[in-house]
Amino acid sequence: MEVFKYEKAIGFMANAKKTATVSAFLVIASLVLLFTKGLNYGIDFAGGTIIQVKYEGVAPIEKVRSIVAQDAKYAGATVTKFGTDSEIVIRTKEASKSISGGAKVEVQKMLKDTGTFEIRRVDLVGPAVGEELKTKGLLSMFFSILGILIYLSFRFEWRFAVASIVALIHDVSIAMGMLALFQVDINLPILAAILTILGYSLNDTVIVFDRIREGIRTIKSPNMSEVIDESVTHTLSRTTLTSLTTFFVVLTLFLFGGEIIHGFSFTLLVGVVVGTYSSIFVASPILMWLNFSVTEFREKEAAATKRQKEREKQRAQFEQGTI
Amino acid sequence: MGNLNYRVVVFLFAFLFGVVFSIPSLTQSADSNTTGKKITLGLDLQGGLHMLLSVKTEVALESKIKSMGTSLKYNLEDAEIVYDALKIDGNKVTFELLDNDDVKDVDAMLAESFGDSKVLKKGMTYALSLTDKQAKETEKAAIDQAVETIRNRLNMFGLAEPTVAKQGSDRILVEVPGIKTQKDEDRIKALIAKAAHLQMMAVDEDRANRVYSMSEEEAKSYGDIILADVANKEIKYLLYSVPILDGSMLTDAKMGYEEKTKRPMVTFSLNSQGAKIFGDFTEKSVGKRMAVVLDGEVYTAPNIVQRIGGGNVQITGAFTPQEATDISIALRSGALLAPVQVESQRSIGPSLGADNIKASIIALVVGFLAVIVFMVLYYGAAGIISNVALVANLFLILAVMSMFEATLTLPGMAGIILTVGMAVDANVIINERIRELLHEGSSLTKAIEQGYNNAFTAIWDANVTTLIASVVLFAYGTGPIKGFALTISIGILASMLTAILGTHGIYQWLLPKIDKKKLKFWFGINKDANAKGAK
């Protein structure tokens, strides 16, 4: 089967201004969402307690709500459905420090008249641990970006590194904007998902850039936009296929992976879509707008090859003893 | 046969290695004990209790001061020095001498036995306190000792493979997998929390009859303390706050039954120093009462009838056999120098763990099958070759994780599923490059060699960037994040081996058999090589 066949270069860069406007709008909208609605930090970062209860049959959620509301210690607790109709979670901001007793025993006592149930999970995070995780999360984000920047500048050129980081920020802010829009609980797995988007977005950008780098050497046109159009068109089949397979794999995670990794797979779904889009429509135009000069790059490369050749020649002469 | 080459040989070895080393992990179940290194399931997959504890080190400092008081009292009495107002006041122990002639002896005794501590002297009033260095050491010792003690207790409790480890400088990580019932969980938590602070304290018989009308402040002014009975909180005892001896002199503790009443009891033995102190004290105090205090509650306070030598003591009280067992475990493993408190806790029921396994296996199988079917449909035989690499990749991840005896968590499962997606990418890139070259009219050999060459830099750079991100994740992440980063890192490395080297080898090996007329079958393209010349 063959769906994509290279016929002629598609004019991606001709429409770059339009797509850039769309991207800018999405990023700004995401930032506005992040600052107005804000992220909904889950207990991993904010601290608190989550109690997951599974009933035999349908959970009497209203009854549980009214019982929980009566308890002073659980004031401000929320009770929500979790996945199926038989499961609920109770969330509080409290995090008891005592080892024995605690939320599990209290909830067991509180709900004893609401039916047959089983407490399946209790997660409790103290405020100190939450703070630590936040710091560590930000640090890990910072250091991954730094490491990748260094690697890309070394392997490509600084403009490539800058363009890929802009695409990265574009992807991560849109993904976080979606998290704010849908008020997904931000927990550790979400952090992992965002870092995966970081990796995926770069992965995708690097593969497009690799082709552009190759195009600069092999395509005759000195015009960057033509080089980009032709190179991107060449990678189109790969980009689409890989994105689709990855998207499908993540989709199965989202559909069958269970409630606990719902937020995780949702974040990844968003990430796969924007990550693919941004490689072509954000990273590549930026490369063009940063005044990347094809001829200059070729001259530099030619000079580098020349130097390399001369060095080899000298070494050869030296080894033969002619110097 | 085709031409065997080093690539395909390396690939076959890797495949074999993957299969052999992942067998112990794949065949393990809750009941059977498979030998060999294997992957352990994380708490989120098998259920269990995860706790991050911190130690209240300030209490360790307090009790260090207290035990300084205890040994000071013993030393003073041993040297027959007359003293008064020996008491613990905040972070220091103070006492006064009555006889000026004793000053020299006391100074000598303090220099010998308390040389490390800070001694302040004002006339005949002495104040002992801890130096900064001593305080730091005490805090560190309290944490280390808590780790050791909790580990001992959980091991003695006899559940499978609990993990107790120090995390950072002041946290303790406790993980207990395989807890089946709520009751077991409660017992384990009680066992961890139990300070098991054993003290023998003398009853202040001179003022004992006023105990019910006395305030705590008043008791303190006499150097006394009021403690309640364990079974009946209404019963109160007035005790000298400086204990006769404490649990540090204990050598063994056992649960047993009293001969006459058949009630459960805890018996314990003291070391020789403890036995001597105990013997001396009981000899002096015939007719008075002595209280056995555990964690601030009086278990028993019998009248001393005669000197008790040998250092064997028993506590009977109102406890069940199970409580007696747990108390003796706690006593035997030693007291916690300071109480521990929960910083974070995750408790996952076994049924939820089973659900999680089921969900992630369904996701893995569905995702994997979809990818495999797609690859064959789209790429034909080339797709099958990619799929062989994909399967090898999965086995390799499992094998490497087994060798490191890594823990597989839910995010780790997600990582494996994601790796499947990423490993496919490498083969998609390669196959697309080969197709491109075939369309341009390259010969088969050239298309394959050149295709791998062209694809390599892209795959390499892309994988290295992802690897950088996941290594950083591993370094900064905790618990579940670490598992995710680990599987992705292993997956990337494995896919470099299987998807780049392995498939390349297979192509070279099969090359003589590939029919140039059947490119549709081999590479899924609608064009036969050389049918149309180069563009």
Interface residues (C-beta under 8 A of the other chain):
Chain A: M1 E2 K5 Y6 Q52 K54 A95 S96 K97 S98 I99 S100 G102 K104 V105 Q108 E118 I119 R120 R121 V122 D123 L124 V125 G126 A128 V129 L133 K136 G137 L139 S140 F143 S144 G147 I148 Y151 L152 R155 L188 P189 L191 A192 L195 T196 L198 G199 Y200 L202 N203 D204 V206 I207 D210 R211 E214 H234 S237 R238 L241 T242 T245 T246 F248 V249 V250 T252 L253 L255 F256 G257 G258 I260 I261 F264 S265 L268
Chain B: D44 M51 L52 L53 S54 Q182 E185 D186 K189 A190 I192 A193 V340 Q341 V342 E343 S344 Q345 R346 S347 I348 G349 S351 L352 D355 N356 A359 S360 I362 A363 V366 G367 A370 V371 F374 L377 Y378 Y379 L410 P411 A414 I417 L418 V420 G421 M422 V424 D425 V428 I429 E432 R435 E436 H439 N454 T457 A458 I459 D461 A462 N463 V464 T465 T466 I468 A469 S470 V472 L473 A475 Y476 G477 T478 G479 P480 I481 F484 A485 I488 G524 I525 N526
